[in-house]
Amino acid sequence: MEKHSTTIMRIALAIVYIWFGALKIIGMSPAGDLVQETVYWFKPELFIPILGICEALIGIGLLIKKYIPYTIVLLLLHMIATLFPMFILPRSCFDAFPYCPTLVGQYIIKNIVLIAGALVVAGNCKNTEMSKK
């Protein structure tokens, strides 16, 4: 497990990012309304596909080892932005704050796992690069 777990995590993160990004690009994302309500100052027909492209690029970056350090930074910035609805739309995220998240809130909270996975990949990426030197 130790030998392959980081690679599996990296590929799993890439699949999620490419898949969710592609859904935004083609206009089929179930998160589209949430994005539109959160970032209401941008035109959704322009912003959501651009966000999808960024997500897909993060996914692709995770698949190309030499880009992982840069990709992880973008991924973490993206994850910070995904927390915005908790503050901008708290009623959409919680039936009772802070212990009873709605389905939207659960969708956002699960990003903690993506963040942890990204940190694992980043940590092991640096260890792998250091051991090659």
Buried (B, 14 or more C-beta within 10 A) or exposed (E): EEEEEBEEBBBBBBEBBBEBBBBBBEEEBEBBEBBBBBBEEBEBEEBBBEBBBBBBBBBBBBBEBEBBBEBBBBBBEBBEBBBBBBEEBEEBBBEEEEEEBBEBBEBBEEBEEBBEBBEBBBEBBEEEEEEEE
